[in-house]
Amino acid sequence: MIKMNYRNNYVSSKNMLNITRDYLAKLELIKQKFLGKTCLPKPDNWKDLCNNQIWLKVIGQVMLVGSSLPEKKFRDSDQLKEKVSYDQLLKIKDDENQLKKVIHEVLRAVKTRYASASVEKCRKTKALVHNFKVLSEYRDGPIGFLEEISKLSTDKEKIKYVMSKFKYIKSKGARDFLMDLGLVRDAIAIDVRMRNVLKKIGINIPEGIKSNPKLYDKIEEELLSKVCKLLNLSGIEFDRIIYWNYNEIMKMFD
């Protein structure tokens, strides 16, 4: 059962989110039904990965912006993954035009959203070239990058670090990336599924969080403290429950 430690029907009059007892009760039902069968990333699972596997996750995270289908096509294609593998790109690291050409071809091959037909105008291509160069500058490549992140004290510091180093991986993407690698637990990747489920229950996420990191942080803090804490869930548990069981959850409240 949810223990309410406040008198009125709302968590706080200062909150941006309207979270009532009724809404929390619905979220409790979701937790009870789906937590036990939800797949969660193992803490520090990045330690089991090689440089190439980490790099491919960076590519996938950039591909995901706008549509998840291209990333799935990429993930399922050994040929495309080999074409932009970390070791393959290291061979042409000093030839930026060739780097752009190879990355752009792969983005276009899976019809990546926002990947312009012109390689010079493609922001995702430029972002991935930048991200590759960032990773290649660490002593041990992508593994060295994640080792630096693992030394940071808080989840917030880790998220800010990724956002400061990478292009085209911002508030939602940085959290998704780090949660998947087992590097943060008190974070929520607020995507369309999360927004739709919360809206179905009655909790409306303000517009503009994609382009406003401070607003995103505020909304995440409220969900962590006024939802996850009361339901005895970590941020990653709440996030993954919604992500993996989205269709079933939406049907619960039709």
C-alpha positions in Angstrom: 0.0 0.0 0.0 1.1 3.6 -0.6 1.8 5.5 2.6 0.7 9.1 2.2 2.6 11.5 4.5 0.8 14.7 3.5 -2.7 16.0 4.4 -4.2 17.3 1.3 -4.8 15.5 -2.0 -1.7 16.9 -3.8 2.0 16.2 -3.1 2.8 19.8 -3.0 1.3 23.1 -4.1 4.7 24.1 -5.3 5.0 21.2 -7.7 4.7 21.5 -11.5 2.9 18.1 -11.7 -0.6 17.5 -10.4 -0.1 14.2 -8.6 -3.2 13.0 -6.6 -3.8 10.0 -4.4 -5.9 8.5 -7.2 -3.0 8.9 -9.7 -0.6 7.3 -7.3 -2.9 4.4 -6.7 -3.1 3.7 -10.4 0.7 3.8 -10.6 0.9 1.4 -7.7 -1.3 -1.0 -9.7 1.1 -0.8 -12.6 4.0 -1.5 -10.3 2.3 -4.5 -8.7 1.4 -6.0 -12.1 4.6 -5.4 -14.1 7.6 -4.9 -11.9 8.3 -8.6 -11.4 8.4 -9.3 -15.1 10.3 -6.2 -16.2 13.8 -6.5 -17.6 16.3 -4.2 -15.8 19.9 -3.4 -16.8 22.5 -5.0 -14.5 24.4 -2.4 -12.4 27.8 -1.6 -14.1 27.1 -3.9 -17.0 29.3 -1.6 -19.1 32.2 -3.5 -17.7 31.2 -6.5 -19.7 31.3 -4.6 -23.0 34.1 -3.9 -25.5 34.8 -0.6 -27.1 32.8 -1.4 -30.2 29.7 -2.4 -28.3 29.8 0.9 -26.4 30.3 2.9 -29.6 27.4 1.2 -31.3 25.2 2.2 -28.4 26.3 5.8 -29.0 25.3 5.5 -32.7 22.0 4.0 -31.7 21.2 6.7 -29.2 21.7 9.4 -31.9 19.6 7.3 -34.4 16.8 7.1 -31.9 16.0 10.8 -32.0 12.8 11.2 -34.0 12.1 7.5 -34.5 13.1 4.1 -33.0 12.7 2.0 -36.1 16.0 3.0 -37.8 17.9 2.1 -34.7 16.3 -1.3 -34.7 17.1 -1.9 -38.3 20.7 -0.9 -37.6 20.9 -3.2 -34.6 19.7 -6.1 -36.7 22.2 -5.5 -39.5 25.7 -7.0 -38.9 26.9 -5.5 -42.2 26.0 -2.0 -41.2 27.4 -2.4 -37.7 30.7 -3.6 -39.1 30.9 -0.7 -41.6 30.9 1.8 -38.7 32.6 -0.4 -36.1 34.9 1.4 -33.7 38.0 -0.3 -35.1 37.0 0.4 -38.7 36.5 4.1 -38.0 39.8 4.3 -36.2 41.5 3.4 -39.4 40.1 6.6 -41.1 40.1 8.8 -37.9 42.3 11.5 -39.5 40.2 11.7 -42.7 37.1 13.6 -41.6 35.5 13.6 -45.0 35.7 9.8 -45.1 34.4 9.5 -41.6 31.4 11.6 -42.5 30.8 9.7 -45.7 30.8 6.2 -44.0 28.6 7.3 -41.1 26.2 9.2 -43.3 25.8 6.2 -45.6 24.8 4.0 -42.7 22.4 6.6 -41.3 20.7 6.9 -44.7 20.7 3.1 -45.2 18.2 2.7 -42.3 16.3 5.9 -43.1 17.4 7.7 -39.9 15.1 10.6 -39.0 16.6 14.0 -39.6 19.5 12.5 -41.6 19.7 15.0 -44.5 20.4 13.7 -48.0 23.4 16.0 -48.0 26.3 14.8 -45.9 27.4 18.4 -45.3 24.0 19.4 -44.0 23.4 16.3 -41.9 23.5 17.3 -38.2 23.4 13.7 -37.0 26.4 12.8 -39.2 28.4 15.7 -37.8 27.3 14.8 -34.3 28.5 11.2 -34.6 31.8 12.3 -36.1 32.2 14.6 -33.1 31.2 11.8 -30.6 33.6 9.3 -32.2 36.5 11.8 -31.9 35.6 12.5 -28.3 35.7 8.8 -27.4 38.9 8.1 -29.4 40.7 10.7 -27.3 40.4 8.7 -24.1 43.3 6.5 -23.4 41.2 3.3 -23.6 38.6 4.7 -26.0 34.9 4.3 -25.1 35.9 2.1 -22.1 38.1 4.9 -20.8 35.2 7.4 -21.3 32.9 5.2 -19.1 35.6 4.7 -16.5 35.7 8.5 -16.1 32.0 8.6 -15.7 31.9 5.8 -13.2 34.2 7.9 -10.9 31.6 10.7 -10.6 29.7 10.7 -7.3 26.1 11.3 -8.4 23.7 10.3 -11.2 23.2 14.0 -12.0 26.9 14.5 -12.5 27.2 11.6 -14.8 24.2 12.8 -16.9 25.7 16.3 -17.2 29.1 14.8 -18.2 27.6 12.9 -21.1 25.5 15.9 -22.2 28.6 18.1 -22.1 30.7 15.7 -24.2 28.3 14.4 -26.8 26.3 16.1 -29.5 22.7 15.1 -30.2 22.5 13.2 -26.9 20.7 15.5 -24.5 18.5 15.1 -21.4 16.5 12.1 -22.4 19.2 10.4 -24.4 21.9 10.8 -21.8 19.7 9.1 -19.2 18.7 6.3 -21.5 22.3 5.7 -22.5 23.6 5.6 -18.9 20.7 3.5 -17.5 21.3 1.0 -20.3 24.9 0.7 -19.3 24.1 0.3 -15.6 25.8 3.6 -14.6 22.7 5.4 -13.1 19.6 4.3 -11.3 17.9 7.4 -10.1 17.0 8.8 -13.5 14.0 8.7 -15.8 14.1 8.9 -19.6 11.0 10.9 -20.3 10.0 9.8 -23.8 6.6 9.7 -25.6 5.7 6.4 -23.8 6.2 7.9 -20.4 4.3 11.0 -21.3 1.4 9.0 -22.8 1.1 6.7 -19.8 1.2 9.6 -17.3 -1.3 11.6 -19.4 -3.6 8.5 -19.5 -3.5 8.5 -15.7 -4.0 12.2 -15.4 -0.5 13.6 -15.0 0.4 16.0 -17.7 4.1 16.6 -18.5 4.7 20.3 -19.5 5.7 21.0 -23.1 9.3 22.0 -23.9 11.3 19.6 -21.7 13.2 18.4 -24.8 14.8 21.8 -25.3 15.0 22.9 -21.7 17.3 20.8 -19.5 16.4 22.7 -16.3 12.7 22.0 -16.9 13.5 18.4 -17.6 15.5 18.2 -14.3 12.6 19.7 -12.4 10.1 17.3 -13.8 12.4 14.3 -13.2 13.0 15.4 -9.6 9.3 15.6 -8.9 8.7 12.1 -10.5 11.5 10.7 -8.4 10.5 12.3 -5.1 6.7 12.3 -5.4 6.1 9.1 -7.4 9.1 6.8 -7.2 9.9 7.4 -3.6 6.3 6.8 -2.5 6.1 3.6 -4.6 9.4 2.4 -3.3 10.9 2.3 -6.9 14.2 3.5 -8.3 14.0 5.8 -11.3 15.2 3.0 -13.6 12.6 0.6 -12.3 9.8 3.1 -13.0 11.2 4.0 -16.4 11.7 0.4 -17.5 8.2 -0.7 -16.3 6.7 1.9 -18.6 9.0 1.2 -21.5 8.7 -2.6 -21.6 5.0 -2.9 -20.8 3.7 0.2 -22.6 0.9 -1.4 -24.7 -0.5 -3.4 -21.8 -0.4 -0.4 -19.4 -2.2 1.8 -21.9 -5.0 -0.8 -22.2 -5.4 -0.9 -18.4 -7.0 2.5 -18.4 -9.1 2.5 -21.6 
